[in-house]
Amino acid sequence: MSLKQKILLSLSILIIFSLLLFIIFGDNGLVDLNLLKKERHRLIEKNAEITMDNLSLYRESDRLEHDPGYIEDVVRRELGLIGEDEVIFKLKNNGEHKVKR
């Protein structure tokens, strides 16, 4: 192999190696591609979670609009209201009884 061929071969190898480094580590290279794939996967999972939350809220909204029993349950649970004929007994820590009407 002549000196000219060795220089040409070395230069070709250097250019190919440089191109590979640029493809792997350069802007929009394989490293960025992997990061984008991970971000896409994370966003798909988050979108599925938000869709499930949205469906749950839609169902609850529909029940609040059309289900009187559910409305009564929510009012009792969140506002602590009682019916007209109901009595709540609250016990104190020392065992005394208190009646609330």
N, C-alpha and C positions, 0 to 999 in steps of 0.2 A: 504494500500500500504506500502510495507516495504521500509526501507531506501535504500536498494540496488536497488530497482525498481525506486525510486525517482531520485537517482543519474544517473541511466541508461537513464531515460526519459529526465532529464535535459541535459545530455551529448548529446543525440540524437538531441534534439531541438537546442542546441548550434551548432552542426555540420551542421544541415540543414540550420540554419540561416547564418552561415559562408559561406556555398556553395552558397546560394542565393546572398549574398553580393558580392562574387567573380564573379558570373555570371553577375550581373548587372554592377558592377564598375571595374572589373578586366580587364586585357589586352584582347582586342577583345571581350569585353562584350557588353551589350545592349547599353550602352552610345556610344561606338565606332561604333556600328552598325548604330545607328541613324545618327551619324556624317558622316559616309560613304554613307548612303542613300541620305543625303542632298548634299554632294559633287557630287555624281553620277547625281542627278537631275540637279545641276548647270552645270555640264559638258555636259549633254545632251542638255540643252538649249543653251549653248555656241556653241556647235557643229552645232545645227540647224541654229543659227545666222551666223556662218562662212560659212555654206553651201549656205545660201541665198546670202551672199556677193560674194561668189565664182561664183554663177550662174549669178549674176548681172555683175561681171567683165568679165565673159565669153561672155555674150551677147554684152557688149560694145566692147570687142575685136573683136568679129565677125562683128559687124557693122563697126568698123574702118577698117577692112580688105575688106569688100564687099560693103559698102554703101557710094557712093561718096557724096551724099547730107548730110549725117551725118558728114563726114570728113570735108566738107566745113563749116558746122555749128560749129564744134569744133574749127576749125582754126579761124573763125571769133570771136567766143566768148573768147577763151583763148589767142590768139595772137593779137587780135584787127586788123586783116588785112581786107582790103576792096577789092572789085572787080575793074577791069580796068575802068569801066564807072560809078563808084559810087563816090559821093561827101559827105563828112561828114561836117555838120555844128555844130560848138561848140560855145555855148553861154557863155560869161563871166558873172560874177556876176552882173556887173553894166549895163547889157543889150546890150553891144557891140557885134557885130557879127564877127566871124572869119571863113573863108572858107579854108578848107584843101583839096588839090587834090592829 
